[in-house]
Amino acid sequence: MSVIRLHGNEVSFQVDGEAGRPCLMFSNSLGTNLHMWDAQAEFLRRDFRIIRYDTRGHGGSSTVPGSASLAQLGQDVLALLDALDVERTHFCGLSMGGAIAQWLGIHAPQRLNKLVIANSAPRIGTPQGWQDRAAQVRAAGLDAVADGAAGRWFTPGYIQREPQQVASLVAFLRGGSAEGYASCCDALADADLRGHLQSIAAPTLLVAGAHDPVTTVADAAAILEQIPRATMVTLEASHISNIEAEAGFNLALKEFLHR
């Protein structure tokens, strides 16, 4: 893992795979880090140059005091691509990362080859809900959010089958930066890409979790109707589908990127 300073902020990232191969970049969900994509990086590293990074306020990346915006999160991606001398990339993001993917598809089409939007929506939740969560986390830390995370992220069956995996992810969230988490809540509170998705020209794969209570199959289907070159796959998973339905996610991703 490496750290680079961009616009005064430290960005943690990891690159796997051979130079010269097509680039594939992964963007994490709220409260996780680049290691949520370990299985995908291992599965695809022979085909692509894999770039993973920690969204600001997460993992090894800087926590910037105050509210972030979705545009800033998208600009962080572009700055990292510039620093790594990557002109174009495939881009895959989940939840918050999926919102960043949508922003890039709208505002930076010249930097993209194909786009994967997983377990996301153009308007995730409500502004008041995110504002309340940001205020709660700033006042009391991440314990309450972490206590309910497993049930938002995974189905009961997966929690029972893979308790160590779930516990590891929850522990990372609990030990993270409260201000970094809250700052990204502020970004999601203001993020509303409805009405703009029709301008996304990149071939796009939408991934939905059949049991996702956060960003539903209906949310993905609504995006499908708006992006001209979009296809959709639904996996037997909840919100963090790339971990719960690892094999299905990997195969769908590989087939789409090689299509």
Secondary structure as the mmCIF struct_conf table of DSSP 4:
data_model
#
loop_
_struct_conf.conf_type_id
_struct_conf.id
_struct_conf.beg_label_comp_id
_struct_conf.beg_label_asym_id
_struct_conf.beg_label_seq_id
_struct_conf.end_label_comp_id
_struct_conf.end_label_asym_id
_struct_conf.end_label_seq_id
STRN STRN1 SER A 2 LEU A 6
TURN_TY1_P TURN_TY1_P1 HIS A 7 GLY A 8
STRN STRN2 ASN A 9 ASP A 16
BEND BEND1 GLY A 17 GLY A 17
TURN_TY1_P TURN_TY1_P2 ALA A 19 GLY A 20
BEND BEND2 ARG A 21 ARG A 21
HELX_LH_PP_P HELX_LH_PP_P1 PRO A 22 PRO A 22
STRN STRN3 CYS A 23 SER A 27
HELX_LH_PP_P HELX_LH_PP_P2 ASN A 28 SER A 29
TURN_TY1_P TURN_TY1_P3 LEU A 30 GLY A 31
HELX_RH_3T_P HELX_RH_3T_P1 LEU A 34 TRP A 37
HELX_RH_AL_P HELX_RH_AL_P1 ASP A 38 LEU A 44
TURN_TY1_P TURN_TY1_P4 ARG A 45 ASP A 47
BEND BEND3 PHE A 48 PHE A 48
STRN STRN4 ARG A 49 TYR A 53
HELX_LH_PP_P HELX_LH_PP_P3 ASP A 54 THR A 55
TURN_TY1_P TURN_TY1_P5 ARG A 56 GLY A 57
BEND BEND4 HIS A 58 HIS A 58
TURN_TY1_P TURN_TY1_P6 GLY A 59 GLY A 60
BEND BEND5 SER A 61 SER A 61
HELX_LH_PP_P HELX_LH_PP_P4 SER A 62 VAL A 64
BEND BEND6 PRO A 65 GLY A 66
HELX_RH_AL_P HELX_RH_AL_P2 LEU A 70 ALA A 83
TURN_TY1_P TURN_TY1_P7 LEU A 84 ASP A 85
BEND BEND7 GLU A 87 GLU A 87
STRN STRN5 THR A 89 LEU A 94
TURN_TY1_P TURN_TY1_P8 SER A 95 SER A 95
HELX_RH_AL_P HELX_RH_AL_P3 MET A 96 HIS A 107
HELX_RH_3T_P HELX_RH_3T_P2 PRO A 109 ARG A 111
STRN STRN6 LEU A 112 ALA A 118
BEND BEND8 ASN A 119 ASN A 119
BEND BEND9 PRO A 122 ARG A 123
BEND BEND10 GLY A 125 GLY A 125
HELX_RH_AL_P HELX_RH_AL_P4 PRO A 127 ALA A 140
BEND BEND11 LEU A 142 LEU A 142
HELX_RH_AL_P HELX_RH_AL_P5 ASP A 143 ASP A 147
TURN_TY1_P TURN_TY1_P9 GLY A 148 GLY A 148
HELX_RH_AL_P HELX_RH_AL_P6 ALA A 149 TRP A 153
BEND BEND12 PHE A 154 PHE A 154
HELX_RH_AL_P HELX_RH_AL_P7 PRO A 156 ARG A 161
HELX_RH_AL_P HELX_RH_AL_P8 PRO A 163 ARG A 174
TURN_TY1_P TURN_TY1_P10 GLY A 175 GLY A 175
BEND BEND13 GLY A 176 GLY A 176
HELX_RH_AL_P HELX_RH_AL_P9 ALA A 178 ASP A 190
TURN_TY1_P TURN_TY1_P11 ARG A 194 HIS A 196
HELX_RH_3T_P HELX_RH_3T_P3 LEU A 197 SER A 199
BEND BEND14 ALA A 202 ALA A 202
STRN STRN7 THR A 204 GLY A 209
TURN_TY1_P TURN_TY1_P12 ALA A 210 HIS A 211
BEND BEND15 PRO A 213 THR A 215
HELX_RH_AL_P HELX_RH_AL_P10 VAL A 217 GLN A 226
BEND BEND16 ILE A 227 ILE A 227
TURN_TY1_P TURN_TY1_P13 PRO A 228 ARG A 229
STRN STRN8 ALA A 230 LEU A 235
BEND BEND17 GLU A 236 GLU A 236
BEND BEND18 SER A 238 HIS A 239
HELX_RH_AL_P HELX_RH_AL_P11 SER A 241 GLU A 244
TURN_TY1_P TURN_TY1_P14 ALA A 245 ALA A 245
HELX_RH_AL_P HELX_RH_AL_P12 GLU A 246 HIS A 258
#
